[in-house]
Amino acid sequence: MEKNKRKIIILSLIAIISLVLFVVWGLTVKNYRFNLSIRIPKVLGILIAGTTISVASILFQTITNNRIITPSIIGLDSLYGLVQTLVVFIFGSTSIFMVNKTINFLLSASLMVTLAMILFKVVLKKGNNNIFFLLLVGTVIGTLFRSLSSFMQVIIDPNEFDALQAKLFASFSLVNTKILVVSVIILVIMGVILYRDFNKLDVMSLGREQAINLGVDYDKFSKKILFFVAILVSLSTALVGPITFLGIIVVNLTYEITKTYKHSVLLIVGTLISIIALVGGQFLVERVFNFTTTISIIINFIGGVYFINLLLKESKLW
């Protein structure tokens, strides 16, 4: 435990230094006001996105007992892309649903949470709590949503498609401060609720049978955690866009660094690693690539390579 405390302190210092460097890099007396007005909302967006992605991924892998899959497998990322495509296809890129970021955020988040709840309600019926069946259904739905999105994107006006592309890739540019406030409030409420359930989460990581034997109402608690996961994924995706492979990187690095089952440690370390990764990715986007790429491309490339490496390791075990 003492070793993990030291690791948390070190990661906290790295995260703070990274955030400070990101904010103050290139500031001068003439441009600091303008740059700070842009960079501070970006930093807040990074903090929220890092927290939501890491917490959602860790909780999801605890419930499924699998360190390779992430919440995106149930189709929420694909639904986000479908919602944005539908809005442009039906109303156009200049409609209030696209121009007003708050309305777009509420629309996307509410539909994503609603789909997740319907999915959980139908698949996870009482007495038939098959998580892997849920993952299979989610994969099929995600494929369907991506196919529908691709079909509509092909036939819409090219100018409309250009406007749509900005929504389909993760970005911390021009973050809406109103959305940040709502996101922080939701995160605080969920943090307080989850804090009481750390012990149950530790038990859930042992597996379904062991958790039931130790007195945990597995079916009820897993649905509660999946509901939280749906909200967290909806927040992060609707706020900055989909970052598919970040969860895989964060969770596996967290387990490698901490070597513990304690969620009080895992959630903190995972959040810090996620923030460091996002700050580093955004720094590369702005300072190295001069906005010629997006943070999702960088992280998904690294995450994809890491994911293949994980699969190769798993295959060797068999």
N, C-alpha and C positions, 0 to 999 in steps of 0.2 A: 504493500500500500504506500509506503514511504517513497519507493521508486516511482510509482505513478504520480505522486504529488509533485516530485521534482520534474517529471516529464510535462505535467500540466503547466508548471511555472515556466519551463523553457519554451513550450509551445505558445504560451500566452505572451511572452516577451517577443518571440518571433512575429506573432500576429500583430502586436501593437507596433513594432518597428516597421513592419511591412505596410501597415495602414498609414502610419505617419509619413513614411517615405513617399507613398503613393499620393498623399495629399499635398506635401510641400515641394515635391520635385518640380523644379523649373519655375518656382514662384519668384517674382520680382516685386519691387515697390509699385511698379506701374500696373501689373496684371493680377496681383494677388486677390483683389476683390472679385473680379470676374471668374477667375479659376476656382476659387473656393466655393463660389455659388453653384458651380457645376460639380465639383469633386465631392463635396460633403454629402449631397444626395446619393451619389454613386457609392460612397462608403457605407451609408445606411442601407442601400440596396444590397450591397455585398454581405453585410452583417445579417440581414434578414434572410437572404437566399441561402447563405452558408448554413445558418441555423436550421431552416426548414428542410433543406435537402439532406443534411446529415442526420437529423433526428428522425425524419420519415424513413430513411434507408435502414437505420439501425433498428427501429421498431418493426419495420416490415420483415427484416431478416430474422428477428427474434421470433416473430409469429410463425414464419414459414420454415425456420430452422435450416436455412440455406443461405450461404454467403456469396452466391453468384448472382441471384436474381435481385431486382430492384423494383420499387413501386411502379415504374414506367411500364412494366410488363402487363399490368392490368388495363392498359389502354388510355390512361389519363392524358399523357402527352399527345397521343394521336387525336384525342377528342379536342384538345386545345387547338391543334392545327385545323381540324374540321370546322370548329366554331368560327375561327378567323376567316377561313376560306368561304364559308357560307355567308357571312356578313358581307364580304366584298362581292360575292357572286350575286346576292339578292339586292343589297342596298347600295353597293358601290364603296369605293375607298374614301369618299368624302362624306359619308353618312355620319351621323352623331355616334353610332355604335363603334366607329373606328377612330374618329377624330377626338372624341371625349374619352380620355384614358380611364377615368373613374368608372364610367358606364361599361366600357369594354372589359375592365377588370372584374366588375361585379357580375357581368353576364357570363364571362368565361369561368370564373370560380364557382358560381352557383350551379352551372350546368355540369361541371366536372364532379362536384360533390354529389349532385343529384344522381348522376350516372353510377358513381361508386356505390351509393346507398342502394340503388335498385339492384345492382349487381350482387351486393352482399345479401340483400333480402331474398333474392331468387335462389342464389347458389348455396348460401350458408343457412339452409333451413334448419330448424330445431331438430337435433338428433342426427343431422347429416352434415357435420362441419368439416367438409373436405376442402382444405386450403388449396391443394394441388388442382382440383377441378376448377376452382376459382381462377387460378393462374392460366389454365388451359382456355377457359372461356374468355378471360381478359386478353389473351394473345390473339384469339380469333377476332374479337371485337376491335382490337387495335389495328389488325391487318385490314379489316373492313373500313375503318375510319380513314386509314392512310390511302386506301384505294379510291374512296369517294373524294377525298381531298385532291388527289392527283388528277382525277377525271375533271373536276371543276376548274382546277388550275390550268389545265391544257386549253380549255375553251373560253376562258375569260380574256378580256382585253389585255394586251401586253403591259400597258401603263398601269392597269389595276393590279396586275401580277407583281410589278415592281414595288408597289405600295404594300402588297401583302407580304412580300419576302421579309420586310423589316420586322414583321410580327412573328415570323416563323423561326427566327434565330434569336438566341439569348443575347441580350444587350443591357448594359447598365447606363446607357446614354439617356439623358433627359428623363430621369426617374420622377414619377408623379409623387410629390410629398404627401398628398392626401391619402394615397394608397399606402404609403409607408406608415402613416399614423394608424390606419385601420389594421394593418398587418402586425404592428407592434402590440396593439391591444389584444388581438387574437392570440398571439404568441405568449403573452404574459398569462392570459387566462389558462391556456393549455399547459403552460409550464407549471403552474400551481397545481393543476389536477394531476399531471403526470408525476410530480414530485412525491405524491402520496402512494403511487403505484410502483415505485422502483423495486421494492421487494418482490412484488408479483412478477414483474418483468424478469428479474433474475431467475425466478422459478420457471417461468415460461420458456426460458432458453434451454432448459433440460429436456423439453419435449412434451407432447400432449399427455402421455400416460403418466409420466412422473409428476407433471404439474397437477393433474387431477388427484393423484395419490396424496399429494402434499396439501390438498384442500383448496385449490384454485378452481373457480368456475370457468373452465377453459373456454367454452363456447361463448358465454356472455362477455368475458374479458377480451377475447380475440376480436369480437365484433366492435367493441369499444375502441381498441387500438387501431383497427383498420379504418374506423371512422376518423380518428385523429390523423392517420396517414393520408387519407383522402383530402382532408382540409389542408394539411401541410404541403402536399404536392400541388394542390390547386393554387395555393398562395404563391409558391415559388415559380410555378410555370406561368401563371397569369401576370406575375410581377415582372419577371425578367425573361421569360421564354424557356423552352425545354433545354435542359443540359443532361442528356441521357446517361452518360457514363460517369458523372461525378460521384454518384452514390456508391458505385462499385469501388472506385479508387479510395474514397474516404473510409468506408466501412472496413475494408480489408486492411488498409494501413492502420486503422484504429486498433483492430484486434492484434495485429502484428506488434504494435508499439506497446500496448497495455498488458497483453497476456492475462486478461481478467474477464470475468462474466458480469461484474458489477456495472449496472447501467448508470449509476451516479458518476462513474469515471468515463465510461464509453461515450456517453452523450456529450460530455464536456470536451474530451479529446477529439471526438469526431467533428464537433462544431469548429474547433480551432483549426484542424487540418483543412476543413472545407473553406474556411475564411482565407487561410494562407494560399490555398490553391486558386481561389477566385481572384484574390489580389494580384497574385503572380500572373495569372492569365490575362487579366485586364491591363496590367502594366505592359505585357508584351504586345497586346492589341494596340495600345495607344503610343508607346514609346519606341517599339521595335518595328512593328508592321504598319504604323501610321494609319490605323483604321482600315487597312485593306482586307482584313479578315475579322471574324467575330470570335468571342471567347468560347462559344459553344464548339466551334470547329477545332480550336486548339485542345480543349479538354476532351472532346469526343475522340480525337485522334489518339491522344495519350491513353485515355480510358479504354479505347478499342484494343490497342496493343496490350494493355495490362489485362484486359478481359480474356484475350486469346491465351496469354500466358497462364492465367488461372485455369482455363479449360485444359490446357496441356498438362498442368500439374495434377488436375483431377483424374485425367485419363491414365496417368502413370500409376495412380493409386489402385486403379482397377486392373 
